Amino acid sequence: MFKFFKRMKTVVGSELNAMLDKAEDPVKMLDQFMRDMEADIREAEGAVAKQIANEKMLKRKANDAQALVEKRQNQAEKAIEAGNDDLARRALEDKSGNEKQYEQLNESWLKAKSDSTEIKAKLAEMKKEYNQMQLKKDALKARAETAKTKTKMNRTMSSIGSNESRHGFERMEEKVMQYEAESETSEDLSQSARTLDDEFEKLEESNVDKELAALKKKMNKK
């Protein structure tokens, strides 16, 4: 279980290189690694809980055995005071058996306590490493997303200058120039037509002036 974290540290420590070489999605792989680590932590927490429960059980039994030793000692003293040596002897025999049982239970409890302390420390180390990996995972995911975005942008920008796009722009530019030429030609024709009409108007005005001069001349004769 604890070896898994060392393996995970090596994998994540190599960052994205191995995953990219295998064409794997780094973001999905990092998420899967974290889920595996979470499962290991839950398993370790279960083991620690069982160990603590076992430690408490041994401590309780050791205390019960010690209490029974003290009880038999008091009973033996009372039996001697009452002049009942046989009862006192039986109490002391039972006391001796419970003393051995206490020693065994107390030794087992001390070993269980030491084991509990050790695996609790390892669990704390696992959680610390997990938190560190979580921070690194977030940083790697951000880098992966940035790299994807840059790649997409670079591909988009490279396609902007492609032959197809350039030819399309050139065609549209030619059309705009054609529209502008047609507009200028139409304006020239319109201007030409207006100039011709003006000349005819001037001609008509000139005829009226002649007619007016002839009329004045006629009237002066009268």
Buried (B, 14 or more C-beta within 10 A) or exposed (E): BEEBBEEBBEBBEEBBEEBEEEEEEBBEBBEEBBEBBEEBBEEBBEBBEEBBEBBBBBBEBBBBBBEBBEBBBEBBEEBBEEEBEEBBEBBBEBBEEBBEBBEBBBEBBBEBBEBBEEBBEBBEEBBEBBEEBBEBBEEBBEEBEEEEEEEEEEEEEEEEEEEEEEEEEEEEEEEEEEEEEEEEEEEEEEEEEEEEEEEEEEEEEEEEEEEEEEEEEEEEEE
